[in-house]
Amino acid sequence: MLQNIRVVLVGPKGSGNIGSVARAMKNMGLRDLVLVGGGRTQSFWARAMAVHAAEMLKEVRRFATLREAVAECALVIGATCRGGLYRSHSRSPREVAPEILAAARTGKAALVFGPEDHGLSNRDLNHCHLLITIPAHPEYPSLNVAQAVMVCIYELFVAQLGQPPRSEIIRAPAERVERLFDRMRASLLKIGFLDSQNPDHILLALRRVLGRAGLEEKDVRILIGLFRQIEWYTEDGWRVVQEKEKKGLKVR
């Protein structure tokens, strides 16, 4: 299961932190490390902090966007220590660990960590199905990114030791879910359900609801079909429906 856990660092600032993350991952049996944007993996400090995990730094992959970095992942979890409307539903790594492991049995799961100075942005949260916050003293709750990674993957390591096998849903890849939300945005804007000035306010709530549900591929197909039908109806389908009703034909 742990080999299916991907650690994603978005815009890391310090190469030493990248090396420290690689070391933490090797300690807990993970190898899939991905960077979004910058970050030096072969600097002196990266290799020095990685110690015996320096070979992992040669395997690090880079992506231009977070969406690309998690495209094949069935479950995407963002780490945050900030409060606010869009982050109020976060849970601790220990609480979420069983769900992450369940997803990792049948596909990839990604843990996403933001830059050291400000963490994940609200735009980054668009691509996260769940959020986790590491409990810490309120005077200084912000952890170093490598420390945060270690806490999260340690909880996964411990959880998988005593977790019995069970049948789980097979979640749809993140890119398929993103295409669903692209279609949802377009459809809900057309019918005026979303505020055109701030559509993400409601969309983030819908992402949270569907993220908790755990969408399978068949669920995604049904929902995409629903929103296609909404678009068809708003464009000209309503005329077709009216004509059928006038003729006493069955509307479906």
N, C-alpha and C positions, 0 to 999 in steps of 0.2 A: 504493500500500500504506500509506504513512504517514498518509494521510487517514483510514484505518480504525483508527488507534491512538488510544485514549482514555486520558487521564491523569486519575486519580481521586485527589483529596486528601481523606483522611478526617479530619474535625475539625481543620483547620488553625488555628493560634493567631494567627500574624502575618499581617496583610494585605499587608505588604511581601513576604513569601514568595510569596503568591498572584500578585502582580505579577511577581516574578522568574520564577516558573514560566511565566507567560504569555509573557514575553520569550524564555525558553529554547525554548519550543514553537515560536514564530514563527521563531526562528533555524534550527530543524531541519525546518520545514514541517508542523507539526502544529497543529490548531485545536480539537480536541474536549477541552475542559477541564470537569471535573465536580467538584462539591463534595458531600461528605456531611456534613450538620450545619452548623456555623457557619462563619464566615469572611467578612470584608467585602471586596467586590470593587471598591467605588467610593470607598474612602478615599483620602486624599492619598497615603499611602505605597504603596498598591496601584498607583495610576496612575503615581506617580513611578518605581517600580521596573520597571513594565512598559515604560516609554519608548514606543517606536513600536508596541508590541503592546497599547496601552491599549484599542483598539477590541475586542480579544478578550474583555476583561473584561465587556463588555456581553452577550456570548453565553454566558457561563458558566451552566450549569444546576445546580440543587440537588436532592438527593434526601434523604429522611429516613433511609434505611438503605443500607448497602453492597450488600445483595442487590438492591435496586431499581436502584442505580446501574450494576450490571453485568449486569442481567437479559438484555439482548439480545446480550451479548458471547459469542463462541465460546471465547475463551481469556482467563483472568484470571491475572495475575502479580502477586504481592505482593512488595514490597521490604522487606527486614529486615536489620538488622545485629546482632541479638541471637542468641545461641545457644540450645540447649535441644533436647529430644527432638523437638518438632514443627517445628523449623527446621533440623535437621541436614542435610536433603537439598537445601538451597539451592545455586544455581550462580551464576556470574558473569553479568552482562548480556551479555558477549561470547559466552559459551557458548549462551545461550538465544535470542539475537537471531534466528538462522535459523528457529527454531520460531515465534517471535512473528510474523515476516514471513510465514511460510507460512500461518498462521491468518488474517492480515490480508488475504491475497489474496482470500479468499472470505467474510469476515465481519469483525466488530468484535473487536478485542483490547484489553484494558484493563491498564494499569500502575497499581497501587494503592500509594499512599504514606500512611503513618500520621501522627499528630500529631507536632509537633517534639519534644515532651518525652519520649514513650515509644514512639512508633512503633505499628505494627499490633499489636492484641491477638490472643490465640489464637482468640477468637471471629471476628475479621476473617479469620483464616487459613482458616476454614471455607469461605470463598467464593473462595479462590485455588487454581487448578489447579497452578501452579508458584510457586516462590519464588526470588528473586534476592538476592544479597548483593554489594555493591560491595567489591572487595578494597581494604583500607586498612591503615595502620600499626596494629598491635595496641594501641599506647598510647592511641590515640584514633580508633577506627574509625567513630564516629558522624558522618555528614555532615549539613550543613544540607539541608533537604528540597528546596530549589530546586537545590542542587548535585547532589543525588542524581538528581533528574529529568533534569537536563542530561546527566549521565554516561550514564544509561540510554538516552535518546532519541538521543544522539550515536552510541552503539553501533549503534542501529537504522539511523540515517541512513547510516553508513559501510557497514554490512552490505548494505543494499539497493542500494548503488551497484554492487557486483560480483556480485550474486546472479543467476544465470540463472533464467529462468522454468521451472517444473516443475509437474506435476499434484500436487495435494494433497488430503487428505481435507477434507470440509466439516464442521467441528465443529458439534455441536448448541449452541444458545444456552444461556447459563449458567442461565437460569431453568428450562429443561427439565431440566438436570442437577440443579439444586437440588430439583426435584420428585422426581427419581429418589432422591436421598438422603433426602428426607422419607419416601418409601415404604420405602427400605432400612432406615432407623432403626426404623420401626414393626414391620417384619417380623422383623428380627433381635432386637429386644427380646422379641417374642412367643415366639421359640424359645429364648430364653435365651443367645444367642450374645454379646450385648452386656451389659456390667455396667450395671444400671439406675442405679447411683450415679455412673458415669462413662462413659457411652456414647461420648463424643467421642474417647476415647483410641484405640479401634479404628477409629472412623469416619474420623478424620483420616488414619490409615494407608490406609484404603480410598480416600479422596479422592485421596491421593497416587498410588496405583497407577493409578486410573482417569484421573487428570489427565495422567499420562504417556502413557497409551494414546491419548488424544484421541478422545472419544466422538462418533460421528456420530449423526444422528437415529434411524436404524434400530437402532443399538446401545442407545440409551436406551429405545426401545420394547420391545426384547427383554428388557432387564434389569428394566424396570417390570413386564412380564408375568411374569417369573420370581418377583419378590417378591410380586406379587398371588397367584400360585399357592401360594407358601409360606403366606401368610395364610389362604387358602382351606383349605388342608390342615390347618392348626393349629386352625381354628375348628370345622369339621365335615366337611371333605373326607375326613379319614381314615376316617370311617364309610362314606362312599360307596365308597371304594376297597376297604374290607374286604368290603362287600356284593357288589361286582362280582367280587372274587376268589373268594368263596364260590360264586357262580353260574357261575364259569368264564368270565366275560366279560372282554374285553380292557380293561385299565386304561391310560388315556392322559391 
